[in-house]
């Protein structure tokens, strides 16, 4: 039975894959700008729309926010940027944001109002 080691390896690989975060959603990002003003902007995460395997973070009324660094999410409750977890309702500070002309698609929906965080980096505001 020369196929047993291969079968065992396949089963182990499948188990490892099953143990990884299979619920991870894709969060849209864009590359950072190469230059721009070093201005801080206060934002509030009002909701996260989840559709078609995407998590679409929304600020203000109906504005999609697109970060310049990897973002992860497992559900509609929070996004994670680096070691910072931003929950729905949290306020956070980013670099300046620029409007994205023509909007941006996420989760199969075009968000006509979308903003790009031009530089990486995010901080939660104090909750005092």
ZATORDREN-436514 format. One record per residue (C-alpha): x negated, y, z negated. Coordinates in steps of 0.02 Angstrom, whole numbers, padded with zeros to 5 digits, always signed. Last residue first. Layout:
XYZ ...
! end
This chain:
+00692+02913-01406 +00689+02803-01251 +00523+02864-01183 +00509+02862-00994 +00455+02705-00903 +00302+02722-00795 +00272+02686-00611 +00119+02679-00501 +00088+02662-00315 +00099+02818-00206 +00230+02884-00082 +00386+02818-00169 +00495+02803-00014 +00675+02865-00021 +00831+02797+00061 +00999+02876+00099 +01073+02794+00253 +01063+02624+00165 +01085+02498+00305 +01150+02334+00238 +01088+02157+00275 +01006+02139+00105 +00900+02294+00133 +00896+02410+00282 +00819+02584+00271 +00882+02758+00314 +00864+02847+00481 +00722+02956+00416 +00655+02889+00249 +00664+03032+00125 +00501+03060+00035 +00470+03021-00148 +00343+03107-00261 +00251+02992-00380 +00352+02888-00499 +00430+02912-00670 +00561+02799-00745 +00735+02807-00819 +00819+02644-00869 +01004+02613-00831 +00973+02450-00738 +00814+02378-00812 +00638+02428-00761 +00503+02304-00809 +00326+02371-00800 +00178+02249-00792 +00154+02267-00604 +00323+02325-00542 +00465+02218-00608 +00647+02247-00561 +00796+02224-00676 +00976+02166-00697 +01034+02119-00521 +00935+01956-00520 +00763+01880-00505 +00666+02035-00457 +00491+02075-00396 +00402+02231-00335 +00236+02240-00242 +00174+02417-00214 +00227+02570-00117 +00407+02570-00181 +00570+02588-00084 +00715+02672-00176 +00888+02649-00100 +01000+02799-00131 +01185+02771-00163 +01228+02893-00302 +01062+02919-00392 +00944+02771-00387 +00972+02600-00307 +00855+02450-00309 +00895+02325-00169 +00862+02144-00220 +00856+02034-00066 +00898+01850-00040 +01044+01889+00076 +01124+02009-00048 +01085+02084-00218 +01121+02269-00250 +01024+02333-00400 +01104+02473-00499 +01080+02648-00571 +00891+02644-00588 +00855+02821-00649 +00719+02928-00572 +00600+03064-00633 +00474+03123-00504 +00291+03163-00537 +00191+03270-00416 +00018+03230-00350 +00050+03304-00178 +00020+03198-00025 -00110+03093+00062 -00135+02917+00130 +00047+02868+00104 +00077+02700+00021 +00133+02550+00125 +00319+02510+00119 +00414+02396+00002 +00581+02304+00001 +00621+02185-00143 +00631+02000-00101 +00720+01894-00230 +00644+01761-00341 +00764+01621-00387 +00640+01485-00340 +00524+01539-00479 +00404+01393-00482 +00454+01230-00562 +00533+01162-00403 +00373+01194-00308 +00273+01100-00439 +00394+00954-00428 +00381+00950-00238 +00191+00951-00248 +00193+00807-00373 +00311+00706-00262 +00201+00736-00109 +00042+00687-00204 +00125+00527-00265 +00181+00485-00088 +00006+00517-00021 -00072+00409-00157 +00058+00271-00125 +00032+00266+00064 -00110+00138+00063 +00000+00000+00000 
! end
